[in-house]
Amino acid sequence: MRNAMFCLVLTLLALGPPALAADPPAAGAPESAKPAKPARPKLVGAKAVRGQPTIAEGKQVAVHLWADEAGFHLRWVNAGQPTLFAGRIDLDKPLKEKTRVAGEAGSGWVELSGDRIVMFSTTLRQGVDGLDLVAPGGAKAQVDLKIDGVDATPEQVFLGAQGAHPEGMPLLITYR
């Protein structure tokens, strides 16, 4: 019995300590083995989001973002097929009001988490859907948008009346 225990201990010592799942990748490991860094938000100034755009229904999958005196607005449209729009908006100041618009056009939810985070996930079947936010002057919003489960591409996002495209997701928008 003693010899069996002694052999087991020697075998375990020879194998070395078990590898832990949380061990960091070794120096010089390929980039794919290293944890991904979170994407830095792309800064968008207030001028870029100023003014309500013209929104065409049923032509393309798109998200329109703009700001005016009433607040910050998002509208999403599809190209005739049900499309999942999801996202998160983090404000640097407490939100005063949140309103879902055209809720009958899609199914899903828009929720407030605390007083500074708005999250949504809706499937738009037709028409236009979206939300309006009212926050104090000088507010900034970090916006992360997903369409059908992947980051919205710059070509799918239109900013302000001019319809400019951002550099990518997420966005950091100053809108007043």
Secondary structure, DSSP 8 states (H G I E B T S, - for coil): -HHHHHHHHHHHHHH-S---TT----TT--GGGS-------EEE-GGGGBS-----TTSS-EEEEEEETTEEEEEEE-SSS-EEEEEEEEESS--SEEEEESGGGEEEEEEEETTTEEEEEEEE-SSEEEEEEE--TT-EEEEEEEETTEE--GGGEEETTTTB--SSSSEEEE--
